[in-house]
Amino acid sequence: MLRLIVARLIGAVPTLFLIVAAAFFLLRLAPGGPFDAERALDPDVAQNLRRIYRLDRPLAEQFWLYLVSLIEGDFGPSLHWRDFSVNELFAKALPVSAALGAEALLAALLIGVALGLAGAGRETGLGARLVDGAAFFGVVLPAFVVAPLLQLGFGLTLHVLPVGGWEGGAWRNQILPVFTLALPQIAIVARLMQEGLRDALALPHIRTLRAFGLPAWHIQAHALRAAVLPALSYLGLAAANVLTGSVVVETIFGIPGMGRYFVDGALGRDYTLVMGTVVIVAALVVFFNLMVDIGYAWLDPRVRDE
């Protein structure tokens, strides 16, 4: 197990480096700049700003200086929010996004597994049809369609939930954004669990247990370990989808998380803020995939042997 973790960590270093390099140079090559505005700045003022933020130096030198600051844990000053550093903005925004994403992942896992188990009994049963229908709508409907519909139904029509805001993480403000983020992942996890349990119930040792006359719940408990592997493999991708989907959800619901700062930074050409968001998201995706690999190796001894 330790060798697996070390190998994954070593492989994550060049991956993160390539992501940082690609994001850095693509941002610099994009048209526009952080100090462009409808009213052009005085040339001397613009030159001084570029000098202060080291944007007047060659790209290679800028990239090297950014890597040095990144290793020291400094994401640099924000070019859009002039009175704040990126670290200060993330200190407020990261806990909000982390809470939102963790709740969405937990809801996707619990509800998706429950629906998958309920629909795995018969391929043509009502449970299977409901899971298939929920998976279809959950995957097809994007967040920017689901979120306004939820706001219209539960906020503006029924008046039971707020349509936006965070209010310090009040539970009523979290229900709609968490459900919006979790819905497509619930659908996919449910489908994976449904198909995984059907395949597991057809394995030879499960048929042997059935031949011994064991109760159905006992047989499903034995099959669950093999059935959960496809859903577990998807959790890394689900985490990435939740992190990227939070950009849309946080903007629609007015949540002060990293996704909203990313949108503001992209519109204002805030290089350091966008780069910091990319680095944090990439590191979290690598971490979640590492956790998935460890969980997979724990459930399947063949992975540990390899």
C-alpha distance (Angstrom), angle and dihedral (degrees) to the residues before:
residue distance angle dihedral
M1 . . .
L2 3.81 . .
R3 3.79 91.3 .
L4 3.80 89.7 52.1
I5 3.81 92.2 52.4
V6 3.81 93.3 46.6
A7 3.81 91.7 48.1
R8 3.80 92.1 50.5
L9 3.82 91.9 48.1
I10 3.79 92.2 49.6
G11 3.80 90.4 49.4
A12 3.82 91.0 49.4
V13 3.82 93.9 61.9
P14 3.84 98.0 68.3
T15 3.81 89.7 39.5
L16 3.80 92.2 56.3
F17 3.80 91.1 43.8
L18 3.80 92.4 53.9
I19 3.82 91.4 47.6
V20 3.81 91.8 50.2
A21 3.80 92.5 46.5
A22 3.80 94.3 47.7
A23 3.81 93.1 47.6
F24 3.81 92.7 45.8
F25 3.79 97.2 52.1
L26 3.82 95.2 38.5
L27 3.80 90.0 54.4
R28 3.78 91.6 50.5
L29 3.82 92.4 47.6
A30 3.82 93.7 50.2
P31 3.82 114.7 101.9
G32 3.79 117.5 -99.0
G33 3.77 131.1 30.3
P34 3.82 142.1 -125.3
F35 3.82 93.2 -95.9
D36 3.80 98.1 46.2
A37 3.78 114.3 116.9
E38 3.78 140.6 159.4
R39 3.77 87.6 -95.3
A40 3.78 110.0 50.7
L41 3.80 117.3 -126.2
D42 3.76 122.2 -120.5
P43 3.84 107.4 -87.7
D44 3.82 92.2 -121.9
V45 3.82 91.8 49.7
A46 3.81 91.9 48.2
Q47 3.81 90.5 48.6
N48 3.80 91.7 50.5
L49 3.80 91.4 49.8
R50 3.79 91.4 50.6
R51 3.81 89.7 49.4
I52 3.81 93.3 48.8
Y53 3.82 92.2 51.0
R54 3.85 92.5 40.5
L55 3.80 92.5 -117.9
D56 3.80 91.4 131.2
R57 3.79 92.4 68.3
P58 3.83 125.5 91.5
L59 3.80 115.0 -79.6
A60 3.80 93.4 -115.6
E61 3.80 91.0 54.3
Q62 3.81 91.3 46.5
F63 3.80 89.9 52.1
W64 3.80 92.2 49.2
L65 3.81 92.5 49.4
Y66 3.80 90.2 48.9
L67 3.81 91.8 51.4
V68 3.81 90.9 50.5
S69 3.81 91.1 50.6
L70 3.80 90.6 45.7
I71 3.80 92.2 53.7
E72 3.81 88.3 51.7
G73 3.81 89.9 52.7
D74 3.81 94.7 -109.7
F75 3.82 116.3 130.1
G76 3.79 91.6 -173.5
P77 3.79 133.0 -123.2
S78 3.78 121.1 -43.3
L79 3.81 112.2 -110.2
H80 3.81 92.8 -158.0
W81 3.80 101.6 38.7
R82 3.80 93.5 48.0
D83 3.83 97.2 -173.2
F84 3.81 95.3 52.7
S85 3.76 138.0 63.4
V86 3.79 120.5 -134.8
N87 3.81 89.2 -112.3
E88 3.81 90.5 57.2
L89 3.80 92.0 49.5
F90 3.80 91.9 48.1
A91 3.81 91.5 48.6
K92 3.81 87.5 65.9
A93 3.81 100.4 31.9
L94 3.82 102.6 41.8
P95 3.84 96.7 63.7
V96 3.81 89.8 50.9
S97 3.81 93.7 50.5
A98 3.81 91.7 41.6
A99 3.81 92.1 53.5
L100 3.80 91.7 46.5
G101 3.81 93.7 47.8
A102 3.81 95.0 44.1
E103 3.80 92.1 51.1
A104 3.81 91.2 47.4
L105 3.81 92.1 50.2
L106 3.80 92.5 46.3
A107 3.81 91.3 49.2
A108 3.80 91.0 47.6
L109 3.79 91.5 50.9
L110 3.80 97.8 45.4
I111 3.80 98.4 40.4
G112 3.81 94.3 37.3
V113 3.81 93.3 51.3
A114 3.81 91.6 46.3
L115 3.81 92.8 50.1
G116 3.80 91.4 45.3
L117 3.80 92.3 52.3
A118 3.80 91.1 46.8
G119 3.80 92.7 51.5
A120 3.79 98.1 43.9
G121 3.80 96.9 78.1
R122 3.80 99.0 84.7
E123 3.74 130.0 5.1
T124 3.80 92.3 -137.9
G125 3.81 98.1 35.4
L126 3.79 127.1 115.8
G127 3.80 91.8 -106.1
A128 3.79 92.2 55.5
R129 3.80 91.5 48.9
L130 3.79 91.9 50.1
V131 3.80 91.6 50.2
D132 3.80 91.7 48.1
G133 3.80 91.5 48.8
A134 3.79 93.4 46.7
A135 3.81 90.9 47.8
F136 3.79 91.3 50.9
F137 3.80 95.2 51.2
G138 3.80 93.2 38.8
V139 3.79 93.1 55.6
V140 3.81 98.4 37.4
L141 3.82 98.7 48.8
P142 3.84 110.9 75.6
A143 3.79 123.2 -143.6
F144 3.79 93.9 -107.5
V145 3.83 88.2 60.5
V146 3.81 98.5 40.5
A147 3.81 95.2 47.5
P148 3.84 97.5 56.4
L149 3.81 90.5 44.0
L150 3.81 90.7 53.7
Q151 3.80 91.0 46.1
L152 3.79 90.7 50.0
G153 3.80 95.1 46.0
F154 3.80 104.5 38.7
G155 3.79 99.9 24.2
L156 3.78 110.8 33.5
T157 3.83 99.9 25.2
L158 3.81 106.9 31.9
H159 3.83 96.3 23.0
V160 3.80 92.2 -147.5
L161 3.82 99.8 119.6
P162 3.82 133.7 32.9
V163 3.79 116.3 -104.8
G164 3.80 94.3 -139.3
G165 3.77 148.9 -15.0
W166 3.78 131.3 81.1
E167 3.84 105.6 -122.1
G168 3.79 93.0 -163.9
G169 3.80 93.0 -51.8
A170 3.81 98.5 -53.1
W171 3.79 110.4 -179.3
R172 3.82 93.6 -124.0
N173 3.80 90.2 57.6
Q174 3.80 92.1 51.1
I175 3.81 101.1 52.7
L176 3.81 100.1 77.4
P177 3.85 98.3 41.4
V178 3.81 92.3 44.2
F179 3.81 91.6 50.0
T180 3.81 91.1 46.8
L181 3.80 91.1 52.8
A182 3.79 94.7 42.1
L183 3.82 99.6 45.0
P184 3.83 99.9 84.1
Q185 3.81 91.2 40.9
I186 3.82 91.0 50.2
A187 3.79 89.2 53.9
I188 3.80 94.6 49.6
V189 3.83 95.6 43.2
A190 3.81 90.1 48.9
R191 3.78 91.8 51.8
L192 3.81 92.6 46.5
M193 3.79 92.1 48.9
Q194 3.79 91.5 47.2
E195 3.80 94.2 52.4
G196 3.82 93.2 37.9
L197 3.80 92.9 54.1
R198 3.79 91.9 47.2
D199 3.81 90.5 52.9
A200 3.81 92.1 44.7
L201 3.82 92.3 51.3
A202 3.80 88.5 56.4
L203 3.84 93.9 56.6
P204 3.84 117.0 115.2
H205 3.81 96.8 -115.9
I206 3.82 90.4 50.2
R207 3.79 90.3 52.2
T208 3.80 87.8 51.1
L209 3.80 91.3 53.8
R210 3.80 89.6 49.3
A211 3.80 89.7 50.7
F212 3.83 89.5 55.3
G213 3.80 87.7 59.1
L214 3.81 98.6 -114.0
P215 3.82 115.4 166.0
A216 3.79 118.6 -94.5
W217 3.82 95.0 -112.4
H218 3.82 90.4 53.9
I219 3.80 92.0 50.4
Q220 3.81 92.0 48.4
A221 3.80 90.1 50.2
H222 3.82 89.3 56.7
A223 3.80 91.8 46.3
L224 3.79 94.0 47.1
R225 3.81 94.4 77.5
A226 3.79 91.5 59.8
A227 3.81 93.5 37.5
V228 3.80 94.5 55.7
L229 3.82 94.3 58.2
P230 3.85 96.8 83.5
A231 3.81 91.2 48.1
L232 3.80 90.8 46.6
S233 3.80 90.7 51.7
Y234 3.79 89.3 54.5
L235 3.82 95.2 52.9
G236 3.81 92.6 84.2
L237 3.79 90.6 55.7
A238 3.81 90.1 42.0
A239 3.80 90.0 55.9
A240 3.80 90.2 51.1
N241 3.81 90.9 49.0
V242 3.81 91.6 49.8
L243 3.81 92.1 49.0
T244 3.79 93.5 49.6
G245 3.80 93.0 40.0
S246 3.79 90.6 55.3
V247 3.82 88.4 72.3
V248 3.80 90.2 68.5
V249 3.80 96.8 35.4
E250 3.80 96.0 48.8
T251 3.79 91.0 48.1
I252 3.82 94.1 49.8
F253 3.81 95.3 45.1
G254 3.82 94.9 39.6
I255 3.82 94.3 -119.8
P256 3.84 115.2 164.7
G257 3.79 95.6 -131.7
M258 3.77 135.2 126.0
G259 3.78 93.1 -86.1
R260 3.78 91.6 61.1
Y261 3.80 91.7 47.4
F262 3.79 89.1 49.4
V263 3.81 90.9 56.1
D264 3.81 91.8 47.9
G265 3.79 90.5 47.2
A266 3.79 93.6 48.9
L267 3.81 92.5 49.2
G268 3.81 92.0 46.7
R269 3.83 94.9 42.2
D270 3.80 89.5 -119.5
Y271 3.80 97.1 171.4
T272 3.79 97.6 -173.6
L273 3.81 94.9 46.3
V274 3.81 93.1 49.3
M275 3.81 91.8 44.6
G276 3.79 91.6 49.6
T277 3.80 91.0 51.6
V278 3.80 91.4 48.9
V279 3.82 91.6 50.2
I280 3.81 93.7 48.3
V281 3.81 93.8 46.9
A282 3.81 92.6 46.2
A283 3.82 91.7 49.2
L284 3.81 91.2 49.2
V285 3.80 91.9 49.6
V286 3.81 90.4 50.8
F287 3.82 89.9 48.3
F288 3.80 93.5 49.8
N289 3.80 91.5 48.5
L290 3.81 89.0 50.8
M291 3.81 89.9 52.6
V292 3.81 89.7 49.0
D293 3.81 91.2 51.5
I294 3.81 91.0 49.9
G295 3.81 92.0 48.4
Y296 3.80 91.5 47.0
A297 3.82 91.3 50.6
W298 3.80 90.4 48.7
L299 3.82 92.6 52.1
D300 3.82 96.2 39.9
P301 3.84 114.1 43.9
R302 3.82 90.5 -167.0
V303 3.80 89.4 72.1
R304 3.81 90.8 54.3
D305 3.81 90.9 49.6
E306 3.80 91.3 52.1
